Amino acid sequence: MDLVAKMSEVPNFGKKVVSISGREILLVNVKGTIYAVENECPHQGSPMTAAVVKDGYISCPRHGYRFSLTDGRCDDHPECVLATFPVLLNGDDISVELG
C-alpha cells in the first residue's frame, strides 16, 4: 500500500489526482468513502479529472461513459472497464494498493 494523500486534501464530493509508480490515480471522496480509479477513461484515454460523480458512478466528461466507482464496470459498454484500486483509510491517511 502506498500512502498517497490526506483526507483533508480530498473534500466531500471532490477529486484529487495522485501519482503512484508513474500511474495517475484519481481519488474520489463520496461522503467520506474514498475510491481510487485510473485517471484515464478506457474508451479513448480522456482524463477523468473533470468527470461527474453521481449515485456511485463516475462519468467520463468526453463521451459520458458511466463507470461504477466500486468495480469500474460500464453497463452500457461492458468492453470498457475503468481500473479501480483498493483503498485503506487510517485516520487522516489515504493509502492505495496498485496490486
FENSULNOR-V114069 format. One line per field, one symbol per residue. ss: DSSP state (H for helix, E for strand, L for the rest). burial: # if it has 16 or more other ideal C-beta (glycine too) atoms within 10 Angstrom, else .. A space follows every 50 residues. Layout:
ss=???
burial=???
This chain:
ss=LEEEEEHHHLLLLLEEEEEELLEEEEEEEELLEEEEEELLLLLLLLLLLL LEEELLEEELLLLLLEEELLLLLLLLLLLLLLLEEEEEEELLEEEEELL
burial=...##.#..#....##.#.#....######...##########..#.#.. #.#...####....#####..###.....#.####.#......###...
